């Protein structure tokens, strides 16, 4: 298991006694609650202890070609792929915190999306108009659009009968205009 990512360098510094008192105290408080970091500190302390105990052999010097080969190999190493970096990042996440946060964001997103949608238009209620029913005895209906609509709402057969009846009526006498009477009418203005 990996230790907490933000504490790895601090743990190495604690193993080397390279931290100031404030940092060491804060890290020791964390170590009291985190088993993974305690194991990491034990491993690092073991390595630093062995390195401190090792005796330096006098007269051994690394050649210039060794340093050049080592630097070339370090440059040639392939950096971690994006997949490996993301996998390591997600492995370190505290999923007990992340999953509820994602769920809350989804709920907020759905709420905002539904809140911003305009309400669906409701059809306007039709006013209830009390009209006298057109019967076969209604011969005196005026030829208006409102009367035609009223009769058509009752029955299309009644509308047909009304239109036929009004079409068969004799027209009232109308004045007959001639060219001479039109010129007189235009001249009086």
C-alpha positions as CSV (number, residue, x, y, z in Angstrom):
1,X,0.0,0.0,0.0
2,X,1.1,3.5,-0.7
3,X,1.5,6.1,2.0
4,X,-0.4,9.4,1.8
5,X,1.1,11.2,-1.2
6,X,1.5,14.6,0.5
7,X,3.5,13.0,3.4
8,X,6.0,10.9,1.5
9,X,8.7,13.6,1.3
10,X,8.1,14.6,4.9
11,X,8.4,11.0,6.1
12,X,11.8,10.7,4.3
13,X,12.8,14.0,5.9
14,X,11.8,12.7,9.4
15,X,13.8,9.5,8.8
16,X,16.8,11.6,8.0
17,X,16.2,14.0,11.0
18,X,15.9,16.9,8.5
19,X,12.6,18.4,9.5
20,X,12.1,21.4,11.8
21,X,10.2,20.8,15.1
22,X,6.8,22.1,13.8
23,X,6.8,19.9,10.7
24,X,8.0,16.9,12.7
25,X,5.2,17.4,15.4
26,X,2.5,17.7,12.7
27,X,3.8,14.6,10.9
28,X,4.0,12.6,14.2
29,X,0.3,13.5,14.9
30,X,-0.6,12.1,11.4
31,X,1.5,9.0,12.0
32,X,-0.5,8.2,15.2
33,X,-3.6,7.8,13.0
34,X,-2.3,6.4,9.7
35,X,-1.0,2.8,9.7
36,X,0.2,3.0,6.1
37,X,2.4,6.0,6.7
38,X,3.8,4.4,9.9
39,X,4.9,1.3,7.8
40,X,6.4,3.7,5.2
41,X,8.4,5.5,7.9
42,X,9.6,2.1,9.2
43,X,10.8,1.1,5.7
44,X,12.5,4.4,5.0
45,X,14.1,4.4,8.5
46,X,15.4,0.8,7.8
47,X,17.0,2.0,4.5
48,X,18.6,5.1,6.0
49,X,19.9,3.1,9.0
50,X,21.6,0.6,6.7
51,X,23.1,3.3,4.6
52,X,24.5,5.0,7.7
53,X,26.0,1.8,8.9
54,X,27.7,1.0,5.6
55,X,31.4,1.7,5.5
56,X,32.8,3.8,2.7
57,X,35.5,1.9,0.9
58,X,38.4,4.2,0.3
59,X,39.9,4.5,-3.1
60,X,36.7,3.6,-5.1
61,X,35.8,6.3,-7.5
62,X,33.1,6.2,-10.2
63,X,34.5,7.0,-13.6
64,X,33.3,9.8,-15.8
65,X,31.9,7.3,-18.3
66,X,29.8,5.7,-15.5
67,X,28.2,9.0,-14.8
68,X,27.5,9.7,-18.5
69,X,26.0,6.2,-19.0
70,X,23.8,6.7,-15.9
71,X,22.7,10.1,-17.0
72,X,21.9,8.7,-20.5
73,X,19.8,5.9,-19.0
74,X,17.9,8.3,-16.8
75,X,17.1,10.5,-19.8
76,X,16.1,7.5,-21.9
77,X,13.6,6.2,-19.3
78,X,10.1,6.6,-20.6
79,X,7.9,8.8,-18.4
80,X,4.8,7.3,-17.0
81,X,1.9,7.2,-19.4
82,X,-1.2,9.2,-18.7
83,X,-3.1,6.0,-17.8
84,X,-0.5,5.1,-15.2
85,X,-0.5,8.6,-13.7
86,X,-4.3,8.7,-13.6
87,X,-4.5,5.2,-12.1
88,X,-2.0,6.2,-9.4
89,X,-4.0,9.4,-8.7
90,X,-7.3,7.6,-8.4
91,X,-5.8,4.9,-6.2
92,X,-4.8,7.7,-3.7
93,X,-8.3,9.3,-3.6
94,X,-10.4,8.9,-0.5
95,X,-13.5,7.4,-2.1
96,X,-15.5,7.8,1.1
97,X,-15.4,11.5,0.4
98,X,-15.3,11.6,-3.4
99,X,-18.4,9.5,-4.2
100,X,-20.8,11.5,-2.0
101,X,-19.4,14.7,-3.5
102,X,-20.0,13.4,-7.0
103,X,-23.5,12.3,-6.1
104,X,-24.2,15.8,-4.7
105,X,-22.9,17.5,-7.8
106,X,-25.2,15.2,-10.0
107,X,-28.2,16.1,-7.9
108,X,-27.4,19.8,-8.1
109,X,-26.9,19.6,-11.8
110,X,-30.2,17.8,-12.4
111,X,-32.0,20.3,-10.1
112,X,-30.5,23.3,-12.0
113,X,-31.3,21.7,-15.4
114,X,-35.0,21.1,-14.5
115,X,-35.3,24.5,-12.8
116,X,-34.1,26.3,-15.9
117,X,-36.5,24.6,-18.3
118,X,-39.6,26.7,-19.1
119,X,-42.8,25.0,-17.9
120,X,-44.8,23.3,-20.6
121,X,-47.6,25.6,-21.8
122,X,-51.0,24.5,-20.7
123,X,-53.8,25.0,-23.1
124,X,-55.9,28.0,-22.2
125,X,-59.3,27.0,-20.8
126,X,-62.1,27.6,-23.3
127,X,-64.6,30.1,-21.9
128,X,-68.0,28.6,-21.4
129,X,-70.3,30.7,-23.5
130,X,-74.0,30.3,-23.1
131,X,-75.6,30.6,-26.5
132,X,-79.1,30.1,-27.7
133,X,-79.3,26.9,-29.7
134,X,-80.0,27.4,-33.4
135,X,-83.0,25.3,-34.3
136,X,-84.7,24.7,-37.5
137,X,-87.1,27.5,-36.5
138,X,-84.2,30.1,-36.4
139,X,-84.7,31.6,-39.8
140,X,-83.7,35.1,-38.8
141,X,-80.1,34.6,-37.9
142,X,-77.9,37.4,-39.2
143,X,-75.2,36.2,-41.6
144,X,-72.3,36.8,-39.3
145,X,-69.2,34.8,-38.6
146,X,-70.1,34.3,-34.9
147,X,-73.5,32.9,-35.8
148,X,-71.9,30.5,-38.3
149,X,-69.4,29.3,-35.7
150,X,-72.1,28.8,-33.1
151,X,-74.2,26.7,-35.5
152,X,-71.1,24.8,-36.7
153,X,-70.3,23.9,-33.1
154,X,-73.7,22.3,-32.7
155,X,-73.7,20.4,-36.0
156,X,-72.3,20.6,-39.4
157,X,-75.6,19.5,-40.9
158,X,-77.3,22.5,-39.3
159,X,-74.6,24.8,-40.6
160,X,-75.1,23.4,-44.1
161,X,-78.9,24.0,-43.8
162,X,-78.4,27.5,-42.5
163,X,-76.0,28.4,-45.4
164,X,-78.4,26.9,-47.9
165,X,-81.4,28.8,-46.5
166,X,-79.5,32.1,-46.4
167,X,-78.2,31.5,-49.9
168,X,-81.8,31.0,-51.2
169,X,-83.1,34.3,-49.7
170,X,-84.0,37.1,-51.9
171,X,-81.6,40.0,-51.6
172,X,-83.0,43.3,-50.3
173,X,-83.4,46.1,-52.9
174,X,-80.2,48.0,-53.3
175,X,-79.5,51.3,-55.0
176,X,-78.2,51.1,-58.5
177,X,-75.3,53.3,-59.3
178,X,-74.5,54.7,-62.7
179,X,-71.6,56.7,-64.0
180,X,-73.6,59.9,-63.8
181,X,-74.6,59.3,-60.1
182,X,-71.0,58.5,-59.2
183,X,-69.6,61.7,-60.7
184,X,-72.2,63.7,-58.7
185,X,-71.2,61.9,-55.5
186,X,-67.5,62.6,-56.1
187,X,-68.1,66.2,-56.9
188,X,-70.0,67.0,-53.7
189,X,-67.0,66.3,-51.5
